[in-house]
Structures are given as C-alpha cells and as structure tokens.
C-alpha cells in the first residue's frame, strides 16, 4: 500500500515564523510526514522525515495501542505506530477516537518531557496530527 | 577523527626521521666508537637492520593509510570558512563593506580545555566544581578580523544557569536563540563591572555575568545562536551571528532561513 503524504506546511510555518527568542532548531522541524497502513502488523504507521538522518532509539510504548520511536540523540519523534485493533468493536480500524487518544498520549508525554527541543517537537507533531485527522483515517482504511 | 589524523601524521614524520638516522648509523663502524653504551647501540642496530627497516616501513605505511582513511571524516576547515563567509555576505548583505568587521558569523565547538581542569584541591570538595567543565570555543569565523578568542563560554547540561551567553543557551536548549536590541555596554565605567547598572543590564540580557561580559572583546547588541548537530543528531557546537547594531539582522524572519541553511551545511561538514 502506498503511503499517504500528510499536510504539514501550516504547522511548520507557525514554527518557522517565530524569530526572536527561543525557537525550535531546523533539525527538529519535520520536512515531510507520511502515513501507511501496515497490513501484517495491523497498525497505522506515521513517519516523519527531517533534514538530518539521525538513527532511532528503541521504540517506547505511550499507551497499549500507541508506540513511538524517537531520535537516538535529540529525542525528536521519528515514527508513531497506532495499533488498529479496536477492542470495543472487535474490529480492525483506526477511528477519530483513536486519533484523539494519540493526541492525549502525546499531551501526557509532553508534560513529562524536560528537554525544550523534544517538547516543542512533540507539540509540532501533535499539531500536524490534529490537522490531518481525515487523511490518517483514510490511510488506515486503505 | 582529526586527532587520529594528526597522530598518524606525527607517526609518519617520526618514522621518516628515524629512517634517515638509521641510514647514517648503518655507515658507522661500531668498533670505532668510543663510549661503550653508544658502541652497543650501534652494534645492536647493525645486527637488527632488517627488523628495524621493516618496523619503520610498516609505521610509515600504516600512518599513510590511516591519514587517507581519516580524510573522509576529517573536518574541512576551508569549506567551513567558505560557508561562514557566504553566510556573512547573505545575512549582512545590506551592510557597507567598511562596516563588515562589526558583524560576524562564528562557529563555536564544544570542547574541554586543559586549563579548566579542577586542579585546586578546594574544588574537589564541591561536586559542581569537581567536574571538568565543557566550554564553547571559537572554531572558525567569517572575514579576517577577530580570528582568535581566548574566552570560552561555559556550558553545563545539568544546570541551565551555568550556560554562558546566548550561545550557551542555544547549546543547553538544543535549539536557536535570537536576542536583539541589547543595551549598549558603557565603556566609560571603571572598576568592578558588577557595580554598574548598565553593565548588569547588558549582561543579564546576554545571559552572562557582568564579569564575563567584561572579558569579551566585542560587545554585540544583536545575537542569533543556532545549535549545530552532526548528521547523527549529536550536538557538535553552535553557529553564532552577531552584530554591534541593535537591529543588526534587519528583519530576522527574512534572515532565519539563511541561518538555518548554514547550520545544516555545517552539520554536513563537521
């Protein structure tokens, strides 16, 4: 299945507009984002591409259904994996509710993060996900 | 990598010099030498000619191979200087040539200086003073003026307040910091910099102590610092744009993409 490109320009432009004071580094602002449904693992995989090629740290579960992979050194989000198995309905699907869970999980993670660059990168990714809900649901639907 | 490359070069020089000395010693007759020690040494060298030649040839060859291999990763200072000069031309494009020296682009590298080692025994009692501190030191600078700087900016990943200057803050936050319209540093004050309100104000806005600000030769009034990372994401240093003009970057939003592009280019060169 071909990955769906996510619209990130609005969120990225907001980050880039800020000039004076403390700002996110260009290394932590994603250049593109894509979503693909992994049919073997029954999971929606969202990848973020950056200007550098930092290696991944081991995957960390945020919740039972949501796992993230961050950069080994900077801690920026490289990948989000959302388990598509919905226990309530007993079906394989990614719903808007599930995406809201992702946002909640990211919010929870943000509050526990200490590094500025990582915190702001998570905020940016959250904003990208919020503005791409429909694309993500359709990516999961195949 | 550059340390290994330098070491390989030194090994090559030593091997070449020893080969020349060996060639001279070979021509000497051990029996014609007066001192017993020297007689024994020359005799030993005569007895082990093949081994000595092999070891020296191996040393030269290995160091040459190491240099060639390291060249791939060694930092290209000329390319870095070219990036900094190009950045200077772009960011300060509207500055008259005679004013260029007042606007600079500097690449700082994280390092630990030998002189910062906590030698004093009283420092060993305090855990904060006991550690060997890291500091940001000038690695390369645009243009031709102020090409050397002895003052480094201390950084500390465990204590935000211990990070000196806008560059130190950019290092600590692993991000970009831009400060404009810093107040003027009063040059007419004498005595302890801490006792002047204007100097305290300047230092506070520049994230350093008045004493530290006093040691810095150029008191810039606009500063923009961008962390430089290696392609693997590890922090390497800080790219700093500074100007004596309080609005030295003009419209920062226009200059930001150039600054970020330079930080990226440098990340590919370091």
Interface residues (C-beta under 8 A of the other chain):
Chain A: X16 X17 X19 X20 X21 X22 X23 X24 X25 X26 X27 X28 X51 X52 X53 X54 X55 X71 X72 X73 X74 X115 X116 X117 X120
Chain B: X169 X173 X174 X175 X176 X177 X178 X179 X180 X226 X227 X229 X231 X232 X233 X234 X235 X252 X253 X256 X257 X260 X263 X264 X267
